[in-house]
Amino acid sequence: MSHTLYVTSRARRDISVIMRYIAERSKRGAESWYRKLSQTLDSIAAMPESFGLAPEDEDHDDTIRQAIFKTRKGLPYRAIFLVRDSRVFVVNVRGSGQEKLDQLQLP
């Protein structure tokens, strides 16, 4: 069963910042990163429960999951999301080296 995927405004800002950072160094790298993110989002929508819990899960009542994807150079990124019925909310996208979030803005 495919879920309806929502990307929150916070996650959209995260994506924009990461894209801009990568594009300043490599336009092709930014395009590749975005393709990988899109594939990851498709996987989340298809089977969100197959992904593991995010470190942020321990600090919230909602179940917080993460999908980890890597760039061609192997740098990990995390799409942080939660599932509510048939809806999936991507709440943040974190780059490599970014710390665990203390506060999530949950929908």
DODRENVEX-770107 format. One line per field, with one value per atom (N, C-alpha, C): residue in three letters; atom name; x, y, z. Coordinates in nm, 4 decimals, decimal comma. Example, Ala and Ser with C-alpha at 12.3 -4.5 7.8 and 13.67 -1.06 7.14 Angstrom:
<recs>
code c(Ala; Ala; Ala; Ser; Ser; Ser)
site c(N; CA; C; N; CA; C)
east c(1,3190; 1,2300; 1,3200; 1,2850; 1,3670; 1,2900)
north c(-0,5690; -0,4500; -0,3300; -0,2250; -0,1060; 0,0030)
up c(0,7800; 0,7800; 0,7800; 0,7080; 0,7140; 0,7870)
</recs>
This chain:
<recs>
code c(Met; Met; Met; Ser; Ser; Ser; His; His; His; Thr; Thr; Thr; Leu; Leu; Leu; Tyr; Tyr; Tyr; Val; Val; Val; Thr; Thr; Thr; Ser; Ser; Ser; Arg; Arg; Arg; Ala; Ala; Ala; Arg; Arg; Arg; Arg; Arg; Arg; Asp; Asp; Asp; Ile; Ile; Ile; Ser; Ser; Ser; Val; Val; Val; Ile; Ile; Ile; Met; Met; Met; Arg; Arg; Arg; Tyr; Tyr; Tyr; Ile; Ile; Ile; Ala; Ala; Ala; Glu; Glu; Glu; Arg; Arg; Arg; Ser; Ser; Ser; Lys; Lys; Lys; Arg; Arg; Arg; Gly; Gly; Gly; Ala; Ala; Ala; Glu; Glu; Glu; Ser; Ser; Ser; Trp; Trp; Trp; Tyr; Tyr; Tyr; Arg; Arg; Arg; Lys; Lys; Lys; Leu; Leu; Leu; Ser; Ser; Ser; Gln; Gln; Gln; Thr; Thr; Thr; Leu; Leu; Leu; Asp; Asp; Asp; Ser; Ser; Ser; Ile; Ile; Ile; Ala; Ala; Ala; Ala; Ala; Ala; Met; Met; Met; Pro; Pro; Pro; Glu; Glu; Glu; Ser; Ser; Ser; Phe; Phe; Phe; Gly; Gly; Gly; Leu; Leu; Leu; Ala; Ala; Ala; Pro; Pro; Pro; Glu; Glu; Glu; Asp; Asp; Asp; Glu; Glu; Glu; Asp; Asp; Asp; His; His; His; Asp; Asp; Asp; Asp; Asp; Asp; Thr; Thr; Thr; Ile; Ile; Ile; Arg; Arg; Arg; Gln; Gln; Gln; Ala; Ala; Ala; Ile; Ile; Ile; Phe; Phe; Phe; Lys; Lys; Lys; Thr; Thr; Thr; Arg; Arg; Arg; Lys; Lys; Lys; Gly; Gly; Gly; Leu; Leu; Leu; Pro; Pro; Pro; Tyr; Tyr; Tyr; Arg; Arg; Arg; Ala; Ala; Ala; Ile; Ile; Ile; Phe; Phe; Phe; Leu; Leu; Leu; Val; Val; Val; Arg; Arg; Arg; Asp; Asp; Asp; Ser; Ser; Ser; Arg; Arg; Arg; Val; Val; Val; Phe; Phe; Phe; Val; Val; Val; Val; Val; Val; Asn; Asn; Asn; Val; Val; Val; Arg; Arg; Arg; Gly; Gly; Gly; Ser; Ser; Ser; Gly; Gly; Gly; Gln; Gln; Gln; Glu; Glu; Glu; Lys; Lys; Lys; Leu; Leu; Leu; Asp; Asp; Asp; Gln; Gln; Gln; Leu; Leu; Leu; Gln; Gln; Gln; Leu; Leu; Leu; Pro; Pro; Pro)
site c(N; CA; C; N; CA; C; N; CA; C; N; CA; C; N; CA; C; N; CA; C; N; CA; C; N; CA; C; N; CA; C; N; CA; C; N; CA; C; N; CA; C; N; CA; C; N; CA; C; N; CA; C; N; CA; C; N; CA; C; N; CA; C; N; CA; C; N; CA; C; N; CA; C; N; CA; C; N; CA; C; N; CA; C; N; CA; C; N; CA; C; N; CA; C; N; CA; C; N; CA; C; N; CA; C; N; CA; C; N; CA; C; N; CA; C; N; CA; C; N; CA; C; N; CA; C; N; CA; C; N; CA; C; N; CA; C; N; CA; C; N; CA; C; N; CA; C; N; CA; C; N; CA; C; N; CA; C; N; CA; C; N; CA; C; N; CA; C; N; CA; C; N; CA; C; N; CA; C; N; CA; C; N; CA; C; N; CA; C; N; CA; C; N; CA; C; N; CA; C; N; CA; C; N; CA; C; N; CA; C; N; CA; C; N; CA; C; N; CA; C; N; CA; C; N; CA; C; N; CA; C; N; CA; C; N; CA; C; N; CA; C; N; CA; C; N; CA; C; N; CA; C; N; CA; C; N; CA; C; N; CA; C; N; CA; C; N; CA; C; N; CA; C; N; CA; C; N; CA; C; N; CA; C; N; CA; C; N; CA; C; N; CA; C; N; CA; C; N; CA; C; N; CA; C; N; CA; C; N; CA; C; N; CA; C; N; CA; C; N; CA; C; N; CA; C; N; CA; C; N; CA; C; N; CA; C; N; CA; C; N; CA; C; N; CA; C; N; CA; C; N; CA; C; N; CA; C; N; CA; C; N; CA; C; N; CA; C; N; CA; C; N; CA; C)
east c(0,0843; 0,0000; 0,0888; 0,0688; 0,1452; 0,0787; 0,1584; 0,1107; 0,1190; 0,0425; 0,0521; 0,1671; 0,2597; 0,3798; 0,3654; 0,3934; 0,3939; 0,5336; 0,5886; 0,7174; 0,6880; 0,7184; 0,6859; 0,7698; 0,7264; 0,8008; 0,9413; 0,9567; 1,0897; 1,1797; 1,1274; 1,2060; 1,2387; 1,1453; 1,1723; 1,2865; 1,2887; 1,3995; 1,5315; 1,5279; 1,6490; 1,7017; 1,6112; 1,6483; 1,7092; 1,6483; 1,6972; 1,8382; 1,8623; 1,9944; 2,0990; 2,0663; 2,1605; 2,1881; 2,0828; 2,0995; 2,1889; 2,1657; 2,2453; 2,3929; 2,4154; 2,5520; 2,6239; 2,5575; 2,6204; 2,6381; 2,5383; 2,5444; 2,6580; 2,6917; 2,8037; 2,9356; 2,9405; 3,0610; 3,0540; 2,9320; 2,9145; 2,7669; 2,7364; 2,5976; 2,5544; 2,6403; 2,6091; 2,5897; 2,6714; 2,6577; 2,5235; 2,4771; 2,3473; 2,2343; 2,2453; 2,1436; 2,1416; 2,2583; 2,2690; 2,2103; 2,2412; 2,1886; 2,0354; 1,9815; 1,8358; 1,7695; 1,8312; 1,7767; 1,7746; 1,8814; 1,8895; 1,7841; 1,7655; 1,6606; 1,5236; 1,4971; 1,3673; 1,3420; 1,4434; 1,4305; 1,4001; 1,4663; 1,4449; 1,3023; 1,2531; 1,1164; 1,0150; 1,0410; 0,9525; 0,9506; 1,0665; 1,0745; 1,0015; 1,0138; 0,9438; 0,7930; 0,7442; 0,6003; 0,5508; 0,6322; 0,5914; 0,5884; 0,6914; 0,7011; 0,7641; 0,6949; 0,7569; 0,7958; 0,7205; 0,7497; 0,8752; 0,9284; 1,0486; 1,1758; 1,1645; 1,2808; 1,2952; 1,4182; 1,4473; 1,4088; 1,4136; 1,3834; 1,4981; 1,4619; 1,5608; 1,6060; 1,7256; 1,7691; 1,6713; 1,6043; 1,5078; 1,3844; 1,3631; 1,2436; 1,2309; 1,3429; 1,3388; 1,2870; 1,2846; 1,2429; 1,0993; 1,0248; 0,8906; 0,7901; 0,6651; 0,5582; 0,5294; 0,5399; 0,5208; 0,6404; 0,6200; 0,7297; 0,7988; 0,9261; 1,0042; 1,1001; 1,0926; 1,1772; 1,2736; 1,3715; 1,4664; 1,4998; 1,5237; 1,5753; 1,7113; 1,8123; 1,9486; 1,9832; 2,0328; 2,0793; 2,2149; 2,2941; 2,4312; 2,4567; 2,5502; 2,5946; 2,6924; 2,7304; 2,8276; 2,9587; 2,9906; 3,1133; 3,0935; 2,9729; 2,9468; 2,9035; 2,8774; 2,8321; 2,6859; 2,6545; 2,5167; 2,4281; 2,3043; 2,2000; 2,0811; 2,0010; 1,8848; 1,7580; 1,6569; 1,5225; 1,4480; 1,4051; 1,3392; 1,1894; 1,1136; 0,9696; 0,8881; 0,7577; 0,6653; 0,5460; 0,4802; 0,3664; 0,2421; 0,1376; 0,0071; -0,0961; -0,1483; -0,2432; -0,1807; -0,2428; -0,1889; -0,1079; -0,0719; 0,0049; 0,1449; 0,2416; 0,3806; 0,4241; 0,4818; 0,5283; 0,6797; 0,7471; 0,8921; 0,9097; 0,9723; 0,9813; 1,1173; 1,2214; 1,3556; 1,4388; 1,5376; 1,6410; 1,7729; 1,8555; 1,9792; 2,1000; 2,2005; 2,3235; 2,4217; 2,5246; 2,6278; 2,6928; 2,7182; 2,7826; 2,6889; 2,5610; 2,4666; 2,4209; 2,4122; 2,3748; 2,2276; 2,1954; 2,0574; 1,9784; 1,8548; 1,7697; 1,7119; 1,7198; 1,6588; 1,5076; 1,4644; 1,3220; 1,2820; 1,1732; 1,1156; 0,9856; 0,9601; 0,8308; 0,7406; 0,6575; 0,5720; 0,4390; 0,3867; 0,2568; 0,1433)
north c(-0,1183; 0,0000; 0,1246; 0,2085; 0,3327; 0,4379; 0,5134; 0,6195; 0,7537; 0,8492; 0,9848; 1,0527; 1,1077; 1,1682; 1,3200; 1,3772; 1,5221; 1,5639; 1,6632; 1,7187; 1,8537; 1,8636; 1,9853; 2,1032; 2,2227; 2,3421; 2,3411; 2,2896; 2,2802; 2,1881; 2,0726; 1,9795; 2,0415; 2,1165; 2,1839; 2,2849; 2,3558; 2,4497; 2,3738; 2,2617; 2,1799; 2,1381; 2,0913; 2,0459; 2,1610; 2,2761; 2,3931; 2,4321; 2,4322; 2,4674; 2,3666; 2,2390; 2,1350; 2,1440; 2,1616; 2,1726; 2,2907; 2,4038; 2,5228; 2,4989; 2,4377; 2,4090; 2,3182; 2,2108; 2,1169; 2,1820; 2,2560; 2,3189; 2,4204; 2,4862; 2,5806; 2,5094; 2,3820; 2,3038; 2,2209; 2,1719; 2,0873; 2,0822; 2,1411; 2,1383; 1,9937; 1,9155; 1,7749; 1,6978; 1,7298; 1,6662; 1,6973; 1,8217; 1,8602; 1,7851; 1,7710; 1,6967; 1,5503; 1,4934; 1,3543; 1,3367; 1,4294; 1,4248; 1,4302; 1,5199; 1,5339; 1,4068; 1,3438; 1,2168; 1,1115; 1,1047; 1,0080; 1,0380; 1,1648; 1,2040; 1,1627; 1,1885; 1,1535; 1,0034; 0,9242; 0,7782; 0,7361; 0,8010; 0,7709; 0,8062; 0,9213; 0,9616; 0,8640; 0,8150; 0,7143; 0,5874; 0,5462; 0,4269; 0,4476; 0,5666; 0,5971; 0,5878; 0,6454; 0,6428; 0,5004; 0,4157; 0,2786; 0,1913; 0,2026; 0,1143; 0,1875; 0,2837; 0,3643; 0,2847; 0,1807; 0,1040; 0,0176; 0,0061; -0,0754; -0,0014; 0,1263; 0,2053; 0,2072; 0,2195; 0,2167; 0,3450; 0,3347; 0,4501; 0,5505; 0,6777; 0,7852; 0,8054; 0,8572; 0,8878; 0,9818; 1,0672; 1,1619; 1,0930; 0,9665; 0,8939; 0,8890; 0,8750; 0,8595; 0,9833; 1,0985; 1,2237; 1,2643; 1,1777; 1,2161; 1,1041; 1,1431; 1,0439; 0,9751; 1,0503; 0,9922; 0,9033; 0,8041; 0,7213; 0,7973; 0,8267; 0,9028; 0,8065; 0,7996; 0,7096; 0,7902; 0,7200; 0,7853; 0,6946; 0,7571; 0,6874; 0,7485; 0,6649; 0,7126; 0,6849; 0,7879; 0,7702; 0,8367; 0,7902; 0,8389; 0,8989; 0,9925; 1,0503; 0,9546; 0,9896; 0,9088; 0,8987; 1,0028; 1,0017; 0,9315; 0,8847; 0,8092; 0,8906; 1,0206; 1,1017; 1,0702; 1,0406; 1,0040; 1,1257; 1,1121; 1,2103; 1,1354; 1,2046; 1,1411; 1,2173; 1,1454; 1,1997; 1,1516; 1,2445; 1,2127; 1,2285; 1,1258; 1,1280; 1,0546; 1,0767; 1,0025; 0,9590; 0,8548; 0,7974; 0,8171; 0,8681; 0,8808; 0,8239; 0,7074; 0,6350; 0,6123; 0,6640; 0,6431; 0,7632; 0,8508; 0,9703; 0,9624; 1,0057; 1,0124; 1,1581; 1,2076; 1,3453; 1,3467; 1,3972; 1,4173; 1,5510; 1,5479; 1,6691; 1,7371; 1,6643; 1,7219; 1,6371; 1,7020; 1,6327; 1,6850; 1,5937; 1,6311; 1,5862; 1,6712; 1,6397; 1,5664; 1,5157; 1,4451; 1,5424; 1,4944; 1,5769; 1,6624; 1,6684; 1,7458; 1,6623; 1,7267; 1,6594; 1,6182; 1,5306; 1,4916; 1,6175; 1,6231; 1,7383; 1,7289; 1,8383; 1,8409; 1,8565; 1,9386; 1,9650; 1,9398; 1,8677; 1,8486; 1,9259; 1,9880; 2,0529; 1,9506; 1,8856; 1,7798; 1,8359; 1,7829; 1,8311; 1,7843)
up c(0,0000; 0,0000; 0,0000; -0,0949; -0,1012; -0,0130; 0,0560; 0,1430; 0,0702; 0,1180; 0,0658; 0,1379; 0,0615; 0,1172; 0,1200; 0,2353; 0,2526; 0,2953; 0,2301; 0,2686; 0,3334; 0,4628; 0,5367; 0,4882; 0,5246; 0,4837; 0,5436; 0,6635; 0,7249; 0,6418; 0,6016; 0,5206; 0,3852; 0,3276; 0,1998; 0,2148; 0,3278; 0,3535; 0,3667; 0,4398; 0,4532; 0,3165; 0,2311; 0,0967; 0,0167; 0,0255; -0,0474; -0,0025; 0,1274; 0,1806; 0,1349; 0,1441; 0,1026; -0,0474; -0,1265; -0,2719; -0,3080; -0,2446; -0,2723; -0,2367; -0,1219; -0,0769; -0,1769; -0,2179; -0,3112; -0,4489; -0,4944; -0,6271; -0,6379; -0,5268; -0,5284; -0,5584; -0,5292; -0,5508; -0,6782; -0,7090; -0,8263; -0,8651; -0,9792; -1,0258; -1,0522; -1,1114; -1,1386; -1,0072; -0,9074; -0,7766; -0,7128; -0,7272; -0,6724; -0,7431; -0,8738; -0,9491; -0,9074; -0,8886; -0,8457; -0,7049; -0,6150; -0,4787; -0,4805; -0,5626; -0,5679; -0,6228; -0,7222; -0,7734; -0,6630; -0,5864; -0,4763; -0,3707; -0,3380; -0,2437; -0,2966; -0,4238; -0,4834; -0,4773; -0,5058; -0,4958; -0,3519; -0,2579; -0,1164; -0,0755; -0,1192; -0,0866; -0,1459; -0,2659; -0,3266; -0,2416; -0,1924; -0,1075; 0,0244; 0,0806; 0,2049; 0,1829; 0,0742; 0,0461; 0,0263; -0,0352; -0,0643; 0,0608; 0,1453; 0,2628; 0,3816; 0,4404; 0,5463; 0,6712; 0,7027; 0,8238; 0,8104; 0,6892; 0,6703; 0,7117; 0,7422; 0,7815; 0,9334; 0,9779; 1,1206; 1,1922; 1,3240; 1,4078; 1,4023; 1,4060; 1,4103; 1,5548; 1,5757; 1,7126; 1,7836; 1,7080; 1,7651; 1,8211; 1,7867; 1,8300; 1,9824; 2,0510; 2,1962; 2,2683; 2,1996; 2,2625; 2,2292; 2,1580; 2,1125; 2,1360; 2,1499; 2,1640; 2,0311; 1,9207; 1,7881; 1,7546; 1,6694; 1,6206; 1,5086; 1,5279; 1,4309; 1,3623; 1,2305; 1,1515; 1,0653; 1,0105; 0,9212; 0,8041; 0,6919; 0,5744; 0,5462; 0,5453; 0,5199; 0,3739; 0,3072; 0,1694; 0,1581; 0,0630; 0,0501; -0,0872; -0,0889; -0,2147; -0,2816; -0,4011; -0,4744; -0,3973; -0,3231; -0,2427; -0,1083; -0,0822; 0,0397; 0,1598; 0,1415; 0,2539; 0,2853; 0,4120; 0,4467; 0,4730; 0,4327; 0,4598; 0,5180; 0,5993; 0,6610; 0,6272; 0,5817; 0,5699; 0,6938; 0,7778; 0,9041; 0,8835; 0,9228; 0,8935; 0,9994; 0,9937; 1,0784; 0,9951; 1,0413; 0,9700; 1,0551; 0,9928; 1,0579; 0,9617; 0,9987; 0,9139; 0,7764; 0,6710; 0,5363; 0,4880; 0,5811; 0,5461; 0,6065; 0,5287; 0,5747; 0,5659; 0,6758; 0,6826; 0,6964; 0,5938; 0,6022; 0,6723; 0,7905; 0,8724; 0,8654; 0,8310; 0,8181; 0,7236; 0,6635; 0,5876; 0,6431; 0,6909; 0,7592; 0,6791; 0,6750; 0,6055; 0,6942; 0,6320; 0,7078; 0,8057; 0,9237; 1,0246; 1,1070; 1,0696; 1,1487; 1,2680; 1,3813; 1,5047; 1,5048; 1,5978; 1,6236; 1,6586; 1,6118; 1,6394; 1,7806; 1,8558; 1,9886; 1,9785; 1,8841; 1,8668; 1,7224; 1,7040; 1,5709; 1,5650; 1,4536; 1,4327; 1,3651; 1,4452; 1,3926; 1,3460; 1,2373; 1,1873; 1,2758)
</recs>
